[in-house]
């Protein structure tokens, strides 16, 4: 008796079907063009903006100076110990993302996310070279690789690769003087790390914008799964008015007694979607709220003489009112509600705090680190000496003399290593590590005073600015 082979289990993997969005015109598509041009213009051109900071400082307006551990943004200079400014900006970015998502859904994803912007650019190049949706579909389904298909594909990939190289090149320009680095890159004199970054960003831009596209949004990005916590029934997001559009079907001139919705099932909303979804199926994780389906549907409604807005920005709370034919809430009532007002208040508080901290920060600063090995030294004349490493920070654009003095026990005196004076010159816009000795004469305090608090003062003798740090003197004896 023969035994039959067991059936193989069905595959759980589905190969990706490429998406070829159709070109569409409308207010949301125009808005996306403007945002794409502005964001890409800022990204590519910002490293080339000059800003005069004086003869001893870089003149690049936006510069992440890793060698000197500083960040320059026009007239603002952030030092390593001021990383809280960067942390504050990240907090503001997060709160801003929460605010816009709770008000208008995934507008960040649909308009300003780098993945969306570069994918839009790559699709634009693809359309210029291969044609609109139908032409690209025919080319994709063509099995035979003839000269025309090879020429179009190769041309498209070369342009994509050039865009990727420009993207990677623009990124490294933020970390060094852009004109100098550009020459070094082309003369093969740049640091190998620069070439590594350019190569990696070229490859990721080429793959993410050209081939992976919607897969990055669906599988790699965590935000689609987090956004639900930011949205509620008052959030304005792109949706389909099924109560108006159903039952869908082709409109015929002959009158019929069957009810007919406004949707003619033309698939225009699906054909323009960069994610390849049907918005008529309801809210979906893949939807990035780019609103191109609104433009496509409005264009069809104009042609068949139906009112616009079959697909539109709407809130769930308006559905019952619209079904009953009652007026809906004004847009601003959806946007200005407790959740969005709370996010706005938090965002504003963090921003105001950063601005205040930026304007009240001193132009001189110091840190004091007592040397603990040993804690103190008893000198030959019986006096006791403590050693401190004082790091002086001069944020001015020129060299400044800093006077170091003490306040506390009048018996304590200060000496600076390497000089007989009580002052030291700190170079412009830099730090200087100075070893400082604090000495207590023999018998200057009772034996029980083993620790004495005092204050180290630093004064910029050119401007009169002062800064201080409190510390402790150890080991005084009779």
Residue pairs with C-beta under 8 A, 6 or more apart in sequence:
16 215
17 276
18 140
19 213
19 214
19 273
19 274
19 275
19 276
20 133
20 136
20 137
20 140
21 123
21 133
21 271
21 272
21 273
21 274
21 292
22 132
22 133
22 268
22 271
22 272
22 296
23 127
23 132
23 133
23 272
24 268
24 272
24 292
24 295
24 296
24 299
25 295
25 299
26 292
26 294
26 295
26 296
26 298
26 299
27 295
28 290
28 291
28 292
28 294
28 295
29 292
29 295
31 111
32 110
32 111
32 120
32 290
32 292
35 111
35 112
35 117
36 117
36 120
36 121
39 112
39 117
40 117
40 121
43 167
43 170
44 166
44 170
46 61
46 62
46 174
47 60
47 62
47 63
47 170
47 173
47 174
47 178
48 173
48 178
48 179
49 60
49 61
49 62
50 59
50 60
50 61
51 59
51 60
51 61
51 72
51 74
51 75
52 59
53 59
53 72
53 397
54 397
54 398
54 428
56 397
56 398
56 427
56 428
56 429
57 72
57 397
57 428
57 429
58 65
58 72
58 177
60 72
60 177
60 178
61 72
61 73
61 74
62 72
62 73
62 74
62 174
63 71
63 72
63 174
63 175
63 176
63 177
64 71
64 72
64 174
64 175
65 71
65 72
65 175
66 175
68 430
69 79
69 80
70 77
70 78
70 79
70 80
71 77
71 78
71 86
72 78
76 358
77 395
77 429
78 85
78 86
79 393
79 395
81 365
81 367
82 361
84 357
85 354
85 357
85 358
88 350
88 353
88 354
89 354
91 350
92 347
92 350
92 351
92 354
95 343
95 346
95 347
95 350
96 347
97 108
98 230
98 343
99 340
99 343
99 344
99 347
100 107
100 108
101 107
101 108
101 227
101 230
101 231
101 235
102 230
102 231
102 232
102 235
102 339
102 340
102 343
103 235
103 236
103 334
103 335
103 340
104 235
104 236
104 237
104 289
104 313
104 335
105 227
105 231
105 235
105 236
105 237
105 238
105 289
106 223
106 224
106 227
106 237
106 287
106 288
106 289
107 289
108 223
109 116
109 217
109 221
109 223
109 224
109 288
109 289
109 290
110 116
110 288
110 289
110 290
110 291
111 290
113 288
115 208
115 209
115 216
115 217
115 221
116 217
116 274
116 288
116 290
118 163
118 167
118 205
118 208
118 209
119 208
119 209
119 213
119 274
120 274
121 163
121 209
122 160
122 163
122 209
122 210
122 213
123 274
125 156
125 159
125 160
125 163
126 136
126 156
127 136
129 152
129 155
129 156
129 159
130 136
130 139
130 152
130 156
131 139
133 271
139 149
139 152
142 149
157 210
160 206
160 209
160 210
161 202
161 206
163 205
163 206
163 209
164 201
164 202
164 203
164 204
164 205
164 206
164 209
165 198
165 202
167 201
167 202
167 205
168 197
168 198
168 199
168 200
168 201
168 202
168 205
169 182
169 185
169 198
171 197
171 198
171 201
172 181
172 185
172 194
172 197
172 198
173 181
173 182
176 194
181 190
181 194
183 189
184 190
184 194
185 194
185 195
185 198
208 216
212 220
213 274
214 274
214 275
214 276
214 286
217 224
217 275
217 286
217 288
218 224
218 275
218 285
218 286
224 285
224 286
225 285
231 237
232 339
233 315
233 316
233 317
234 315
234 316
234 317
234 329
234 334
234 337
235 315
235 316
235 334
236 313
236 314
236 315
236 331
236 334
236 335
237 283
237 289
237 313
237 314
237 315
238 279
238 287
238 289
238 291
238 293
238 294
238 311
238 312
238 313
239 279
239 282
239 283
239 311
239 312
239 313
239 314
240 269
240 279
240 280
240 282
240 310
240 311
241 309
241 310
241 311
241 312
241 314
241 322
242 280
243 319
243 322
243 323
244 261
244 262
244 310
244 322
245 261
245 262
245 263
245 280
245 310
246 261
246 263
247 258
247 259
247 260
247 261
248 261
248 263
248 264
248 265
248 280
249 260
249 261
249 263
249 264
249 265
250 264
250 265
251 260
251 264
251 304
262 301
262 306
262 307
262 310
263 280
263 310
264 300
264 304
266 300
268 293
268 296
268 297
268 299
268 300
269 278
269 279
269 280
269 293
269 296
269 297
269 311
270 276
270 277
270 278
270 279
270 293
271 296
272 292
272 293
272 295
272 296
273 279
273 292
273 293
274 288
274 290
274 292
275 286
275 287
275 288
276 286
277 284
277 286
277 287
279 287
279 293
279 311
280 311
291 313
293 311
294 311
294 312
294 313
297 308
297 310
297 311
298 308
298 309
298 311
301 307
301 308
301 309
301 310
302 308
315 329
315 334
317 329
317 334
318 328
318 329
321 327
321 328
321 329
322 328
362 395
362 465
362 467
363 394
363 395
363 396
363 460
363 463
363 465
364 392
364 393
364 394
364 395
364 396
364 400
364 402
364 458
364 460
364 465
364 466
364 467
365 392
365 393
365 395
365 467
366 390
366 391
366 392
366 393
366 456
366 458
366 467
366 468
366 469
367 390
367 391
367 469
368 388
368 389
368 390
368 456
368 469
368 471
369 388
369 389
369 390
369 391
370 386
370 387
370 388
370 471
370 472
370 474
371 386
371 387
371 388
371 389
375 386
375 474
375 475
376 384
376 385
376 386
376 474
376 475
377 384
377 385
377 386
377 387
378 384
378 385
378 475
378 477
379 385
379 439
381 442
382 441
382 442
382 443
383 439
383 440
383 441
383 442
384 439
384 440
384 442
384 475
384 476
384 477
385 437
385 438
385 439
385 440
386 437
386 438
386 439
386 473
386 474
386 475
387 435
387 436
387 437
388 435
388 436
388 437
388 438
388 456
388 471
389 433
389 434
389 435
389 436
390 404
390 433
390 434
390 435
390 436
390 456
390 458
391 431
391 432
391 433
391 434
392 402
392 424
392 426
392 431
392 432
392 433
392 434
392 458
393 426
393 430
393 431
394 400
394 402
394 426
394 427
394 428
394 429
394 430
394 431
394 432
394 460
395 429
396 428
396 429
396 460
396 463
397 428
397 429
398 428
399 425
399 426
399 427
399 428
400 425
400 426
400 428
400 460
400 461
400 462
400 463
401 423
401 424
401 425
401 426
401 460
401 461
401 462
402 423
402 424
402 425
402 426
402 458
402 459
402 460
402 461
403 422
403 423
403 458
403 459
403 461
404 414
404 416
404 422
404 423
404 424
404 434
404 436
404 456
404 457
404 458
405 414
405 422
405 456
405 457
405 459
406 412
406 413
406 414
406 438
406 454
406 455
406 456
406 457
407 454
407 455
407 457
407 468
408 452
408 453
408 454
408 455
409 440
409 444
409 445
409 452
409 454
409 473
411 440
411 441
411 444
411 445
412 438
412 439
412 440
412 444
412 452
412 454
412 473
413 438
413 439
414 422
414 436
414 437
414 438
414 439
414 456
415 436
415 437
415 438
415 439
416 422
416 423
416 424
416 434
416 435
416 436
416 437
417 434
417 435
417 436
417 437
418 435
423 461
424 432
424 434
426 432
436 456
438 454
438 473
440 452
440 473
440 476
442 477
442 478
443 478
444 476
445 452
445 476
446 478
447 477
447 478
449 476
450 474
450 475
450 476
451 472
451 473
451 474
452 472
452 473
452 476
453 470
453 471
453 472
453 473
454 470
454 471
454 472
454 473
455 468
455 469
455 470
455 471
456 468
456 469
456 470
456 471
457 466
457 467
457 468
458 466
458 467
458 468
459 465
459 466
460 466
